[in-house]
């Protein structure tokens, strides 16, 4: 029961717990750095003028690519099962 709490979502996106941990941690770090750049920009507007938005766009693109990759993998898996 408890194990499912940690593995159900990663399995739903075709990842192991470790792979999901690495991916999610990478996103968290990038978001933290983007927020730090935005906070510095708030105080010193001449610094990091586009850094935060560039980082968010990169993360969005990466997430969309991952979704597409998992959709292809799921379709291929379903085709093999039938």
PyMOL Python script that loads the backbone (N, CA, C, O; Angstrom):
from pymol import cmd

cmd.read_pdbstr("""\
ATOM      1  N   UNK A   1       0.819  -1.198   0.000  1.00  0.00           N
ATOM      2  CA  UNK A   1       0.000   0.000   0.000  1.00  0.00           C
ATOM      3  C   UNK A   1       0.864   1.263   0.000  1.00  0.00           C
ATOM      4  O   UNK A   1       0.705   2.127  -0.862  1.00  0.00           O
ATOM      5  N   UNK A   2       1.764   1.364   0.956  1.00  0.00           N
ATOM      6  CA  UNK A   2       2.618   2.550   1.038  1.00  0.00           C
ATOM      7  C   UNK A   2       3.538   2.621  -0.176  1.00  0.00           C
ATOM      8  O   UNK A   2       3.804   3.705  -0.696  1.00  0.00           O
ATOM      9  N   UNK A   3       4.018   1.473  -0.623  1.00  0.00           N
ATOM     10  CA  UNK A   3       4.900   1.454  -1.794  1.00  0.00           C
ATOM     11  C   UNK A   3       4.203   2.062  -3.016  1.00  0.00           C
ATOM     12  O   UNK A   3       4.821   2.791  -3.792  1.00  0.00           O
ATOM     13  N   UNK A   4       2.909   1.756  -3.180  1.00  0.00           N
ATOM     14  CA  UNK A   4       2.149   2.300  -4.315  1.00  0.00           C
ATOM     15  C   UNK A   4       2.102   3.821  -4.291  1.00  0.00           C
ATOM     16  O   UNK A   4       2.078   4.458  -5.344  1.00  0.00           O
ATOM     17  N   UNK A   5       2.090   4.403  -3.104  1.00  0.00           N
ATOM     18  CA  UNK A   5       2.075   5.861  -3.002  1.00  0.00           C
ATOM     19  C   UNK A   5       3.306   6.471  -3.670  1.00  0.00           C
ATOM     20  O   UNK A   5       3.245   7.574  -4.213  1.00  0.00           O
ATOM     21  N   UNK A   6       4.419   5.745  -3.625  1.00  0.00           N
ATOM     22  CA  UNK A   6       5.670   6.242  -4.179  1.00  0.00           C
ATOM     23  C   UNK A   6       5.914   5.812  -5.620  1.00  0.00           C
ATOM     24  O   UNK A   6       6.767   6.387  -6.296  1.00  0.00           O
ATOM     25  N   UNK A   7       5.184   4.815  -6.098  1.00  0.00           N
ATOM     26  CA  UNK A   7       5.475   4.282  -7.427  1.00  0.00           C
ATOM     27  C   UNK A   7       4.361   4.465  -8.452  1.00  0.00           C
ATOM     28  O   UNK A   7       4.621   4.354  -9.650  1.00  0.00           O
ATOM     29  N   UNK A   8       3.144   4.739  -8.028  1.00  0.00           N
ATOM     30  CA  UNK A   8       2.018   4.826  -8.973  1.00  0.00           C
ATOM     31  C   UNK A   8       2.206   5.961  -9.982  1.00  0.00           C
ATOM     32  O   UNK A   8       2.100   5.735 -11.187  1.00  0.00           O
ATOM     33  N   UNK A   9       2.477   7.153  -9.514  1.00  0.00           N
ATOM     34  CA  UNK A   9       2.636   8.275 -10.445  1.00  0.00           C
ATOM     35  C   UNK A   9       3.862   8.097 -11.340  1.00  0.00           C
ATOM     36  O   UNK A   9       3.743   8.268 -12.553  1.00  0.00           O
ATOM     37  N   UNK A  10       5.040   7.760 -10.791  1.00  0.00           N
ATOM     38  CA  UNK A  10       6.171   7.535 -11.695  1.00  0.00           C
ATOM     39  C   UNK A  10       5.868   6.487 -12.770  1.00  0.00           C
ATOM     40  O   UNK A  10       6.244   6.658 -13.929  1.00  0.00           O
ATOM     41  N   UNK A  11       5.195   5.417 -12.388  1.00  0.00           N
ATOM     42  CA  UNK A  11       4.841   4.389 -13.372  1.00  0.00           C
ATOM     43  C   UNK A  11       3.888   4.948 -14.423  1.00  0.00           C
ATOM     44  O   UNK A  11       3.965   4.569 -15.591  1.00  0.00           O
ATOM     45  N   UNK A  12       2.999   5.838 -14.020  1.00  0.00           N
ATOM     46  CA  UNK A  12       2.038   6.432 -14.958  1.00  0.00           C
ATOM     47  C   UNK A  12       2.723   7.281 -16.020  1.00  0.00           C
ATOM     48  O   UNK A  12       2.178   7.480 -17.106  1.00  0.00           O
ATOM     49  N   UNK A  13       3.908   7.779 -15.713  1.00  0.00           N
ATOM     50  CA  UNK A  13       4.669   8.561 -16.692  1.00  0.00           C
ATOM     51  C   UNK A  13       5.878   7.779 -17.202  1.00  0.00           C
ATOM     52  O   UNK A  13       6.853   8.358 -17.681  1.00  0.00           O
ATOM     53  N   UNK A  14       5.794   6.449 -17.091  1.00  0.00           N
ATOM     54  CA  UNK A  14       6.816   5.526 -17.620  1.00  0.00           C
ATOM     55  C   UNK A  14       8.198   5.764 -17.030  1.00  0.00           C
ATOM     56  O   UNK A  14       9.196   5.727 -17.749  1.00  0.00           O
ATOM     57  N   UNK A  15       8.260   6.007 -15.731  1.00  0.00           N
ATOM     58  CA  UNK A  15       9.531   6.195 -15.043  1.00  0.00           C
ATOM     59  C   UNK A  15       9.569   5.325 -13.799  1.00  0.00           C
ATOM     60  O   UNK A  15       8.535   4.954 -13.244  1.00  0.00           O
ATOM     61  N   UNK A  16      10.782   5.011 -13.378  1.00  0.00           N
ATOM     62  CA  UNK A  16      10.948   4.383 -12.076  1.00  0.00           C
ATOM     63  C   UNK A  16      10.895   5.494 -11.028  1.00  0.00           C
ATOM     64  O   UNK A  16      10.895   6.678 -11.363  1.00  0.00           O
ATOM     65  N   UNK A  17      10.852   5.096  -9.760  1.00  0.00           N
ATOM     66  CA  UNK A  17      10.872   6.112  -8.702  1.00  0.00           C
ATOM     67  C   UNK A  17      12.150   6.945  -8.807  1.00  0.00           C
ATOM     68  O   UNK A  17      12.102   8.171  -8.703  1.00  0.00           O
ATOM     69  N   UNK A  18      13.282   6.289  -9.010  1.00  0.00           N
ATOM     70  CA  UNK A  18      14.561   6.994  -9.103  1.00  0.00           C
ATOM     71  C   UNK A  18      14.615   7.960 -10.275  1.00  0.00           C
ATOM     72  O   UNK A  18      15.091   9.087 -10.135  1.00  0.00           O
ATOM     73  N   UNK A  19      14.124   7.518 -11.438  1.00  0.00           N
ATOM     74  CA  UNK A  19      14.094   8.403 -12.607  1.00  0.00           C
ATOM     75  C   UNK A  19      13.196   9.607 -12.343  1.00  0.00           C
ATOM     76  O   UNK A  19      13.547  10.739 -12.675  1.00  0.00           O
ATOM     77  N   UNK A  20      12.048   9.354 -11.751  1.00  0.00           N
ATOM     78  CA  UNK A  20      11.117  10.445 -11.454  1.00  0.00           C
ATOM     79  C   UNK A  20      11.723  11.399 -10.429  1.00  0.00           C
ATOM     80  O   UNK A  20      11.587  12.616 -10.556  1.00  0.00           O
ATOM     81  N   UNK A  21      12.386  10.854  -9.422  1.00  0.00           N
ATOM     82  CA  UNK A  21      13.038  11.687  -8.411  1.00  0.00           C
ATOM     83  C   UNK A  21      14.061  12.606  -9.069  1.00  0.00           C
ATOM     84  O   UNK A  21      14.114  13.800  -8.774  1.00  0.00           O
ATOM     85  N   UNK A  22      14.870  12.047  -9.958  1.00  0.00           N
ATOM     86  CA  UNK A  22      15.883  12.844 -10.644  1.00  0.00           C
ATOM     87  C   UNK A  22      15.273  13.936 -11.508  1.00  0.00           C
ATOM     88  O   UNK A  22      15.725  15.081 -11.484  1.00  0.00           O
ATOM     89  N   UNK A  23      14.253  13.581 -12.267  1.00  0.00           N
ATOM     90  CA  UNK A  23      13.593  14.553 -13.138  1.00  0.00           C
ATOM     91  C   UNK A  23      12.922  15.652 -12.318  1.00  0.00           C
ATOM     92  O   UNK A  23      13.106  16.836 -12.598  1.00  0.00           O
ATOM     93  N   UNK A  24      12.152  15.267 -11.318  1.00  0.00           N
ATOM     94  CA  UNK A  24      11.443  16.249 -10.494  1.00  0.00           C
ATOM     95  C   UNK A  24      12.421  17.133  -9.718  1.00  0.00           C
ATOM     96  O   UNK A  24      12.191  18.334  -9.573  1.00  0.00           O
ATOM     97  N   UNK A  25      13.505  16.546  -9.223  1.00  0.00           N
ATOM     98  CA  UNK A  25      14.510  17.332  -8.502  1.00  0.00           C
ATOM     99  C   UNK A  25      15.180  18.334  -9.433  1.00  0.00           C
ATOM    100  O   UNK A  25      15.456  19.467  -9.039  1.00  0.00           O
ATOM    101  N   UNK A  26      15.442  17.916 -10.668  1.00  0.00           N
ATOM    102  CA  UNK A  26      16.034  18.826 -11.650  1.00  0.00           C
ATOM    103  C   UNK A  26      15.113  20.001 -11.944  1.00  0.00           C
ATOM    104  O   UNK A  26      15.558  21.145 -12.044  1.00  0.00           O
ATOM    105  N   UNK A  27      13.811  19.704 -12.084  1.00  0.00           N
ATOM    106  CA  UNK A  27      12.835  20.774 -12.297  1.00  0.00           C
ATOM    107  C   UNK A  27      12.802  21.702 -11.086  1.00  0.00           C
ATOM    108  O   UNK A  27      12.764  22.922 -11.242  1.00  0.00           O
ATOM    109  N   UNK A  28      12.815  21.140  -9.899  1.00  0.00           N
ATOM    110  CA  UNK A  28      12.761  21.952  -8.676  1.00  0.00           C
ATOM    111  C   UNK A  28      13.970  22.878  -8.580  1.00  0.00           C
ATOM    112  O   UNK A  28      13.834  24.049  -8.227  1.00  0.00           O
ATOM    113  N   UNK A  29      15.151  22.349  -8.897  1.00  0.00           N
ATOM    114  CA  UNK A  29      16.360  23.172  -8.845  1.00  0.00           C
ATOM    115  C   UNK A  29      16.279  24.308  -9.859  1.00  0.00           C
ATOM    116  O   UNK A  29      16.595  25.455  -9.543  1.00  0.00           O
ATOM    117  N   UNK A  30      15.857  23.983 -11.071  1.00  0.00           N
ATOM    118  CA  UNK A  30      15.750  25.007 -12.115  1.00  0.00           C
ATOM    119  C   UNK A  30      14.715  26.072 -11.724  1.00  0.00           C
ATOM    120  O   UNK A  30      14.931  27.262 -11.953  1.00  0.00           O
ATOM    121  N   UNK A  31      13.598  25.646 -11.139  1.00  0.00           N
ATOM    122  CA  UNK A  31      12.589  26.607 -10.679  1.00  0.00           C
ATOM    123  C   UNK A  31      13.132  27.489  -9.555  1.00  0.00           C
ATOM    124  O   UNK A  31      12.853  28.687  -9.507  1.00  0.00           O
ATOM    125  N   UNK A  32      13.909  26.885  -8.653  1.00  0.00           N
ATOM    126  CA  UNK A  32      14.512  27.655  -7.563  1.00  0.00           C
ATOM    127  C   UNK A  32      15.454  28.720  -8.130  1.00  0.00           C
ATOM    128  O   UNK A  32      15.426  29.874  -7.703  1.00  0.00           O
ATOM    129  N   UNK A  33      16.289  28.321  -9.096  1.00  0.00           N
ATOM    130  CA  UNK A  33      17.224  29.275  -9.695  1.00  0.00           C
ATOM    131  C   UNK A  33      16.478  30.372 -10.452  1.00  0.00           C
ATOM    132  O   UNK A  33      16.877  31.536 -10.415  1.00  0.00           O
ATOM    133  N   UNK A  34      15.400  30.001 -11.136  1.00  0.00           N
ATOM    134  CA  UNK A  34      14.592  31.000 -11.843  1.00  0.00           C
ATOM    135  C   UNK A  34      13.975  31.981 -10.849  1.00  0.00           C
ATOM    136  O   UNK A  34      13.950  33.187 -11.095  1.00  0.00           O
ATOM    137  N   UNK A  35      13.478  31.462  -9.726  1.00  0.00           N
ATOM    138  CA  UNK A  35      12.869  32.352  -8.728  1.00  0.00           C
ATOM    139  C   UNK A  35      13.921  33.254  -8.093  1.00  0.00           C
ATOM    140  O   UNK A  35      13.643  34.413  -7.787  1.00  0.00           O
ATOM    141  N   UNK A  36      15.114  32.732  -7.898  1.00  0.00           N
ATOM    142  CA  UNK A  36      16.203  33.544  -7.355  1.00  0.00           C
ATOM    143  C   UNK A  36      16.557  34.673  -8.331  1.00  0.00           C
ATOM    144  O   UNK A  36      16.735  35.822  -7.926  1.00  0.00           O
ATOM    145  N   UNK A  37      16.655  34.334  -9.611  1.00  0.00           N
ATOM    146  CA  UNK A  37      16.941  35.359 -10.622  1.00  0.00           C
ATOM    147  C   UNK A  37      15.840  36.417 -10.637  1.00  0.00           C
ATOM    148  O   UNK A  37      16.127  37.609 -10.750  1.00  0.00           O
ATOM    149  N   UNK A  38      14.583  35.988 -10.523  1.00  0.00           N
ATOM    150  CA  UNK A  38      13.463  36.941 -10.509  1.00  0.00           C
ATOM    151  C   UNK A  38      13.500  37.827  -9.265  1.00  0.00           C
ATOM    152  O   UNK A  38      13.211  39.021  -9.343  1.00  0.00           O
ATOM    153  N   UNK A  39      13.853  37.248  -8.125  1.00  0.00           N
ATOM    154  CA  UNK A  39      13.932  38.029  -6.884  1.00  0.00           C
ATOM    155  C   UNK A  39      15.038  39.075  -6.979  1.00  0.00           C
ATOM    156  O   UNK A  39      14.859  40.220  -6.564  1.00  0.00           O
ATOM    157  N   UNK A  40      16.183  38.672  -7.528  1.00  0.00           N
ATOM    158  CA  UNK A  40      17.281  39.633  -7.703  1.00  0.00           C
ATOM    159  C   UNK A  40      16.863  40.718  -8.693  1.00  0.00           C
ATOM    160  O   UNK A  40      17.137  41.900  -8.483  1.00  0.00           O
ATOM    161  N   UNK A  41      16.202  40.311  -9.765  1.00  0.00           N
ATOM    162  CA  UNK A  41      15.731  41.268 -10.772  1.00  0.00           C
ATOM    163  C   UNK A  41      14.745  42.274 -10.166  1.00  0.00           C
ATOM    164  O   UNK A  41      14.723  43.437 -10.567  1.00  0.00           O
ATOM    165  N   UNK A  42      13.941  41.835  -9.214  1.00  0.00           N
ATOM    166  CA  UNK A  42      12.980  42.742  -8.571  1.00  0.00           C
ATOM    167  C   UNK A  42      13.696  43.888  -7.864  1.00  0.00           C
ATOM    168  O   UNK A  42      13.217  45.022  -7.861  1.00  0.00           O
ATOM    169  N   UNK A  43      14.842  43.583  -7.266  1.00  0.00           N
ATOM    170  CA  UNK A  43      15.602  44.594  -6.528  1.00  0.00           C
ATOM    171  C   UNK A  43      16.532  45.375  -7.457  1.00  0.00           C
ATOM    172  O   UNK A  43      16.683  46.591  -7.337  1.00  0.00           O
ATOM    173  N   UNK A  44      17.146  44.647  -8.380  1.00  0.00           N
ATOM    174  CA  UNK A  44      18.106  45.240  -9.315  1.00  0.00           C
ATOM    175  C   UNK A  44      17.612  44.975 -10.744  1.00  0.00           C
ATOM    176  O   UNK A  44      18.066  44.028 -11.387  1.00  0.00           O
ATOM    177  N   UNK A  45      16.693  45.797 -11.241  1.00  0.00           N
ATOM    178  CA  UNK A  45      16.011  45.504 -12.499  1.00  0.00           C
ATOM    179  C   UNK A  45      16.914  45.412 -13.728  1.00  0.00           C
ATOM    180  O   UNK A  45      16.486  44.915 -14.770  1.00  0.00           O
ATOM    181  N   UNK A  46      18.135  45.876 -13.620  1.00  0.00           N
ATOM    182  CA  UNK A  46      19.067  45.803 -14.743  1.00  0.00           C
ATOM    183  C   UNK A  46      19.757  44.440 -14.824  1.00  0.00           C
ATOM    184  O   UNK A  46      20.469  44.161 -15.788  1.00  0.00           O
ATOM    185  N   UNK A  47      19.547  43.591 -13.813  1.00  0.00           N
ATOM    186  CA  UNK A  47      20.113  42.239 -13.826  1.00  0.00           C
ATOM    187  C   UNK A  47      19.030  41.217 -14.155  1.00  0.00           C
ATOM    188  O   UNK A  47      17.862  41.399 -13.813  1.00  0.00           O
ATOM    189  N   UNK A  48      19.429  40.158 -14.813  1.00  0.00           N
ATOM    190  CA  UNK A  48      18.550  39.004 -15.099  1.00  0.00           C
ATOM    191  C   UNK A  48      17.227  39.416 -15.738  1.00  0.00           C
ATOM    192  O   UNK A  48      16.164  38.933 -15.349  1.00  0.00           O
ATOM    193  N   UNK A  49      17.301  40.311 -16.720  1.00  0.00           N
ATOM    194  CA  UNK A  49      16.083  40.848 -17.335  1.00  0.00           C
ATOM    195  C   UNK A  49      15.211  39.771 -17.976  1.00  0.00           C
ATOM    196  O   UNK A  49      13.984  39.877 -17.963  1.00  0.00           O
ATOM    197  N   UNK A  50      15.828  38.748 -18.530  1.00  0.00           N
ATOM    198  CA  UNK A  50      15.046  37.704 -19.201  1.00  0.00           C
ATOM    199  C   UNK A  50      15.366  36.302 -18.686  1.00  0.00           C
ATOM    200  O   UNK A  50      14.827  35.319 -19.195  1.00  0.00           O
ATOM    201  N   UNK A  51      16.218  36.203 -17.703  1.00  0.00           N
ATOM    202  CA  UNK A  51      16.671  34.902 -17.212  1.00  0.00           C
ATOM    203  C   UNK A  51      15.526  34.036 -16.708  1.00  0.00           C
ATOM    204  O   UNK A  51      15.411  32.873 -17.095  1.00  0.00           O
ATOM    205  N   UNK A  52      14.687  34.588 -15.855  1.00  0.00           N
ATOM    206  CA  UNK A  52      13.580  33.810 -15.288  1.00  0.00           C
ATOM    207  C   UNK A  52      12.644  33.285 -16.354  1.00  0.00           C
ATOM    208  O   UNK A  52      12.279  32.109 -16.340  1.00  0.00           O
ATOM    209  N   UNK A  53      12.251  34.147 -17.281  1.00  0.00           N
ATOM    210  CA  UNK A  53      11.316  33.706 -18.326  1.00  0.00           C
ATOM    211  C   UNK A  53      11.965  32.695 -19.259  1.00  0.00           C
ATOM    212  O   UNK A  53      11.299  31.764 -19.715  1.00  0.00           O
ATOM    213  N   UNK A  54      13.254  32.859 -19.553  1.00  0.00           N
ATOM    214  CA  UNK A  54      13.947  31.866 -20.390  1.00  0.00           C
ATOM    215  C   UNK A  54      13.975  30.501 -19.702  1.00  0.00           C
ATOM    216  O   UNK A  54      13.741  29.472 -20.335  1.00  0.00           O
ATOM    217  N   UNK A  55      14.261  30.505 -18.417  1.00  0.00           N
ATOM    218  CA  UNK A  55      14.329  29.239 -17.675  1.00  0.00           C
ATOM    219  C   UNK A  55      12.962  28.559 -17.622  1.00  0.00           C
ATOM    220  O   UNK A  55      12.872  27.340 -17.772  1.00  0.00           O
ATOM    221  N   UNK A  56      11.910  29.329 -17.411  1.00  0.00           N
ATOM    222  CA  UNK A  56      10.556  28.768 -17.374  1.00  0.00           C
ATOM    223  C   UNK A  56      10.184  28.206 -18.743  1.00  0.00           C
ATOM    224  O   UNK A  56       9.595  27.128 -18.830  1.00  0.00           O
ATOM    225  N   UNK A  57      10.522  28.928 -19.811  1.00  0.00           N
ATOM    226  CA  UNK A  57      10.243  28.422 -21.160  1.00  0.00           C
ATOM    227  C   UNK A  57      10.990  27.124 -21.436  1.00  0.00           C
ATOM    228  O   UNK A  57      10.432  26.206 -22.037  1.00  0.00           O
ATOM    229  N   UNK A  58      12.248  27.037 -21.003  1.00  0.00           N
ATOM    230  CA  UNK A  58      13.022  25.799 -21.166  1.00  0.00           C
ATOM    231  C   UNK A  58      12.348  24.644 -20.438  1.00  0.00           C
ATOM    232  O   UNK A  58      12.220  23.547 -20.983  1.00  0.00           O
ATOM    233  N   UNK A  59      11.919  24.894 -19.206  1.00  0.00           N
ATOM    234  CA  UNK A  59      11.250  23.841 -18.437  1.00  0.00           C
ATOM    235  C   UNK A  59       9.945  23.416 -19.104  1.00  0.00           C
ATOM    236  O   UNK A  59       9.634  22.226 -19.164  1.00  0.00           O
ATOM    237  N   UNK A  60       9.198  24.371 -19.596  1.00  0.00           N
ATOM    238  CA  UNK A  60       7.941  24.045 -20.277  1.00  0.00           C
ATOM    239  C   UNK A  60       8.216  23.178 -21.509  1.00  0.00           C
ATOM    240  O   UNK A  60       7.552  22.163 -21.716  1.00  0.00           O
ATOM    241  N   UNK A  61       9.190  23.577 -22.318  1.00  0.00           N
ATOM    242  CA  UNK A  61       9.528  22.798 -23.513  1.00  0.00           C
ATOM    243  C   UNK A  61       9.969  21.390 -23.141  1.00  0.00           C
ATOM    244  O   UNK A  61       9.585  20.419 -23.793  1.00  0.00           O
ATOM    245  N   UNK A  62      10.770  21.285 -22.099  1.00  0.00           N
ATOM    246  CA  UNK A  62      11.239  19.967 -21.647  1.00  0.00           C
ATOM    247  C   UNK A  62      10.065  19.104 -21.177  1.00  0.00           C
ATOM    248  O   UNK A  62      10.012  17.909 -21.469  1.00  0.00           O
ATOM    249  N   UNK A  63       9.134  19.710 -20.454  1.00  0.00           N
ATOM    250  CA  UNK A  63       7.983  18.961 -19.955  1.00  0.00           C
ATOM    251  C   UNK A  63       7.112  18.479 -21.116  1.00  0.00           C
ATOM    252  O   UNK A  63       6.634  17.344 -21.105  1.00  0.00           O
ATOM    253  N   UNK A  64       6.906  19.335 -22.116  1.00  0.00           N
ATOM    254  CA  UNK A  64       6.103  18.951 -23.278  1.00  0.00           C
ATOM    255  C   UNK A  64       6.790  17.815 -24.036  1.00  0.00           C
ATOM    256  O   UNK A  64       6.132  16.866 -24.463  1.00  0.00           O
ATOM    257  N   UNK A  65       8.116  17.910 -24.205  1.00  0.00           N
ATOM    258  CA  UNK A  65       8.858  16.826 -24.876  1.00  0.00           C
ATOM    259  C   UNK A  65       8.724  15.528 -24.106  1.00  0.00           C
ATOM    260  O   UNK A  65       8.527  14.471 -24.706  1.00  0.00           O
ATOM    261  N   UNK A  66       8.828  15.590 -22.770  1.00  0.00           N
ATOM    262  CA  UNK A  66       8.695  14.384 -21.949  1.00  0.00           C
ATOM    263  C   UNK A  66       7.310  13.780 -22.093  1.00  0.00           C
ATOM    264  O   UNK A  66       7.175  12.560 -22.178  1.00  0.00           O
ATOM    265  N   UNK A  67       6.280  14.614 -22.123  1.00  0.00           N
ATOM    266  CA  UNK A  67       4.913  14.106 -22.299  1.00  0.00           C
ATOM    267  C   UNK A  67       4.778  13.396 -23.635  1.00  0.00           C
ATOM    268  O   UNK A  67       4.188  12.319 -23.716  1.00  0.00           O
ATOM    269  N   UNK A  68       5.326  14.001 -24.685  1.00  0.00           N
ATOM    270  CA  UNK A  68       5.240  13.398 -26.019  1.00  0.00           C
ATOM    271  C   UNK A  68       6.003  12.082 -26.047  1.00  0.00           C
ATOM    272  O   UNK A  68       5.534  11.104 -26.630  1.00  0.00           O
ATOM    273  N   UNK A  69       7.175  12.051 -25.423  1.00  0.00           N
ATOM    274  CA  UNK A  69       7.982  10.825 -25.390  1.00  0.00           C
ATOM    275  C   UNK A  69       7.234   9.726 -24.664  1.00  0.00           C
ATOM    276  O   UNK A  69       7.232   8.580 -25.115  1.00  0.00           O
ATOM    277  N   UNK A  70       6.600  10.052 -23.550  1.00  0.00           N
ATOM    278  CA  UNK A  70       5.857   9.047 -22.791  1.00  0.00           C
ATOM    279  C   UNK A  70       4.616   8.593 -23.547  1.00  0.00           C
ATOM    280  O   UNK A  70       4.239   7.424 -23.467  1.00  0.00           O
ATOM    281  N   UNK A  71       3.980   9.495 -24.274  1.00  0.00           N
ATOM    282  CA  UNK A  71       2.799   9.113 -25.054  1.00  0.00           C
ATOM    283  C   UNK A  71       3.178   8.115 -26.139  1.00  0.00           C
ATOM    284  O   UNK A  71       2.445   7.158 -26.385  1.00  0.00           O
ATOM    285  N   UNK A  72       4.324   8.332 -26.792  1.00  0.00           N
ATOM    286  CA  UNK A  72       4.800   7.399 -27.819  1.00  0.00           C
ATOM    287  C   UNK A  72       5.132   6.061 -27.183  1.00  0.00           C
ATOM    288  O   UNK A  72       4.774   5.013 -27.719  1.00  0.00           O
ATOM    289  N   UNK A  73       5.817   6.086 -26.039  1.00  0.00           N
ATOM    290  CA  UNK A  73       6.174   4.841 -25.345  1.00  0.00           C
ATOM    291  C   UNK A  73       4.920   4.090 -24.916  1.00  0.00           C
ATOM    292  O   UNK A  73       4.857   2.868 -25.052  1.00  0.00           O
ATOM    293  N   UNK A  74       3.929   4.797 -24.405  1.00  0.00           N
ATOM    294  CA  UNK A  74       2.683   4.152 -23.972  1.00  0.00           C
ATOM    295  C   UNK A  74       1.943   3.538 -25.154  1.00  0.00           C
ATOM    296  O   UNK A  74       1.389   2.444 -25.039  1.00  0.00           O
ATOM    297  N   UNK A  75       1.931   4.236 -26.289  1.00  0.00           N
ATOM    298  CA  UNK A  75       1.267   3.720 -27.487  1.00  0.00           C
ATOM    299  C   UNK A  75       1.975   2.468 -27.989  1.00  0.00           C
ATOM    300  O   UNK A  75       1.329   1.490 -28.362  1.00  0.00           O
ATOM    301  N   UNK A  76       3.311   2.503 -27.996  1.00  0.00           N
ATOM    302  CA  UNK A  76       4.080   1.340 -28.440  1.00  0.00           C
ATOM    303  C   UNK A  76       3.848   0.156 -27.510  1.00  0.00           C
ATOM    304  O   UNK A  76       3.710  -0.977 -27.970  1.00  0.00           O
ATOM    305  N   UNK A  77       3.805   0.410 -26.214  1.00  0.00           N
ATOM    306  CA  UNK A  77       3.557  -0.656 -25.240  1.00  0.00           C
ATOM    307  C   UNK A  77       2.172  -1.262 -25.456  1.00  0.00           C
ATOM    308  O   UNK A  77       2.019  -2.484 -25.448  1.00  0.00           O
ATOM    309  N   UNK A  78       1.169  -0.413 -25.647  1.00  0.00           N
ATOM    310  CA  UNK A  78      -0.200  -0.899 -25.859  1.00  0.00           C
ATOM    311  C   UNK A  78      -0.291  -1.729 -27.138  1.00  0.00           C
ATOM    312  O   UNK A  78      -1.005  -2.730 -27.181  1.00  0.00           O
ATOM    313  N   UNK A  79       0.429  -1.315 -28.174  1.00  0.00           N
ATOM    314  CA  UNK A  79       0.410  -2.059 -29.436  1.00  0.00           C
ATOM    315  C   UNK A  79       1.030  -3.444 -29.262  1.00  0.00           C
ATOM    316  O   UNK A  79       0.555  -4.417 -29.849  1.00  0.00           O
ATOM    317  N   UNK A  80       2.084  -3.535 -28.462  1.00  0.00           N
ATOM    318  CA  UNK A  80       2.731  -4.837 -28.216  1.00  0.00           C
ATOM    319  C   UNK A  80       1.832  -5.757 -27.408  1.00  0.00           C
ATOM    320  O   UNK A  80       1.911  -6.978 -27.540  1.00  0.00           O
ATOM    321  N   UNK A  81       0.977  -5.179 -26.572  1.00  0.00           N
ATOM    322  CA  UNK A  81       0.112  -5.992 -25.716  1.00  0.00           C
ATOM    323  C   UNK A  81      -1.081  -6.573 -26.470  1.00  0.00           C
ATOM    324  O   UNK A  81      -1.664  -7.562 -26.025  1.00  0.00           O
ATOM    325  N   UNK A  82      -1.453  -5.980 -27.600  1.00  0.00           N
ATOM    326  CA  UNK A  82      -2.644  -6.474 -28.312  1.00  0.00           C
ATOM    327  C   UNK A  82      -2.302  -7.466 -29.395  1.00  0.00           C
ATOM    328  O   UNK A  82      -3.195  -7.968 -30.077  1.00  0.00           O
TER     329      UNK A  82
END
""", "prot")
cmd.dss("prot")
cmd.show_as("cartoon", "prot")
cmd.util.cbc("prot")
cmd.orient("prot")
